[in-house]
Amino acid sequence: MRAPYPAIPLLLTLAWPTPVFAQTINLQPGGLAPTRTLPSGASVSPRDQNKTPLGINYSDCISDLRLTFSATLTGFTSGQQLQAWAGTLDCRVNENRQSQTAKCWPVLAQSIGLQANISVDIRAQDIVSRILDSGPAPTYTPAPSTVCSRQTTAGATNVGVYFVWLDGALNALSGATSAVYNVPVSTRGPDAPGAPSAGVEDTALLISWPTVSDPNMLGFRVYCDPPPGQEGVDASVVTTDAQTGSTDATMTLVCPDTGVTLADSSVEDGASDASVDSGCYWIGMNAVDSSVVGSGCPSRVLLSGVDQASIDPKYICGSADRTQAEMRLGGLKNNVMYTIAIAAYDVLDNAGPISAPTCEMPGAVVSFWKVYRDAGGLAGGCALEGVGLPADVPIGLLVLAGATFGLVRRRRAR
C-alpha cells in the first residue's frame, strides 16, 4: 500500500490563497505638481514664488487652462474604475460624492483607462466651478467660462483633485490607495482701496492711500493718466473743445475758471496762450472735453471700479508692497494734470478694481527766499544758511519761526 504523502503538496497548493495586490496611483514625478497647458497645447509657466505659482486665478480660468497629471498605476484588475473628482471635501468618502448634499463632482466625462502609465488633462474651469456647486453630483458636464466670474468675495479656496478607485457600484474600493492634489483657487482680486490723495512737489507727486485689510493681498499698482513720459505724444485720441468745436490730438489746455480751452502746438516747452489766465492747466492723451472738466478727474481710462484687466499696462506708473501706504511719483511734468488711481492684487496675481481717482498737477515749490527776492528783498539769507538753514525753506515754516522769534523778543523786553 502506497503512503499518501505525495498528495499533500497538491492539497496545500489548492488551499493557499492567491495574493491580491492593492490598487495604487502614484502622481509623477514623485507626487509633484501637474504641468499647465492651454487648449492650443502651448505651455504656461508657473507664476513667481510669492504669487502661489500653481494655483488657479482668473486669467488661468478664462483662458481655459488645463492641468496635466501624470501617474503610474499598479495592482488594478478588470471590473475596477479609476475616476477623477474635485471638491472642497474628501472625495474618497462615498457620501461626499453620492448624497443630496454632495461636495464633490466628476471632472472627466469617463473613467480613466487602466494602464501602467497615464496622463490626464483636467480643465481649470471644471475645478473652479466646484467652489460654489451644490446638490448631488451630476453626470459630468464641462463648466462654462462664466464660472470664472462667480466668486463674490476675495480670498483663495483649496479645491482637491482626487483620483479615486471605485468598484462596479461606484463605491470606493477598500484598501486602495487613491491620490489627491490640492489646488488653491481664487478668481477675484482684492477690493479697491480708498481714493488716493496727492501732495504737490516739483516734477513729482507724493501720493498716499488708505490701508487695506486683506490677508490675501500682496501689493498695489499705481496708475497714471497720462503715463509719465507720454504726456502729449499719443495722437490716437482726439479731444474736442466744447466751446469752439476745435480738436487737438495731443495736449489740451483747460482753464476751468473761464471755460476756455486752447490747444498749444508746442506743448513740450510748456508755453501757453497769453490770452488765458494762470488758472489753466494741461490735460493729456485721454482728456475729456471741457464740457465735463470740473465734474471729475479728466480721464476716460481711470474710472472708479474699472477692472484692471481692461486697462492697458502702459498706465501703470508705480507699485508698492502690501505694507506701504504712500509713494513718490517722480519724472512728471509741472503744470500737467495727472489722474491717479490705486489698485491691489493678491497672492494669485488676481487684480482687483481700481480706486476712485484723484487728480493733481506737479509744480515748482515756491520758497520764502524766492518770494522775498522777487518782491525786491536784498538780504540773501546767507546768515540763516550759514547756520544750517537751507535757502528754500517753505514759507509757512519761516513765517511760523519769525512769529515765534518775535514773541520771544517781546517777552524778554518786559
Sequence and secondary structure as in RCSB ss.txt:
>XXXX:A:sequence
MRAPYPAIPLLLTLAWPTPVFAQTINLQPGGLAPTRTLPSGASVSPRDQNKTPLGINYSDCISDLRLTFSATLTG
FTSGQQLQAWAGTLDCRVNENRQSQTAKCWPVLAQSIGLQANISVDIRAQDIVSRILDSGPAPTYTPAPSTVCSR
QTTAGATNVGVYFVWLDGALNALSGATSAVYNVPVSTRGPDAPGAPSAGVEDTALLISWPTVSDPNMLGFRVYCD
PPPGQEGVDASVVTTDAQTGSTDATMTLVCPDTGVTLADSSVEDGASDASVDSGCYWIGMNAVDSSVVGSGCPSR
VLLSGVDQASIDPKYICGSADRTQAEMRLGGLKNNVMYTIAIAAYDVLDNAGPISAPTCEMPGAVVSFWKVYRDA
GGLAGGCALEGVGLPADVPIGLLVLAGATFGLVRRRRAR
>XXXX:A:secstr
   SGGGHHHHHHHHS       EEEEETTT   EEE TTS B     GGG TTSB HHHHHTT EEEEEEEEES
  TT EEEEEEESS TTSHHHHHSTT  EEE SSS    SSEEEEEEEHHHHHGGGT  SS  S     GGGGG 
  S S EEEEEEEEEE TTS B TT B EEEEEEE           EEEEETTEEEEE      TTEEEEEEEEE
S TT TT   SS EE TTT  EESS EEEETTTTEEE  S GGGT   TTS TT EEE TT   TTTTTSS S S
S  TT BGGGS GGGEEEEEETT  EEEE S  TTB EEEEEEEEETT  B B    EEE      BHHHHHHHT
T    SHHHHHTT  TT BHHHHHHHHHHHHHHHHHHH 
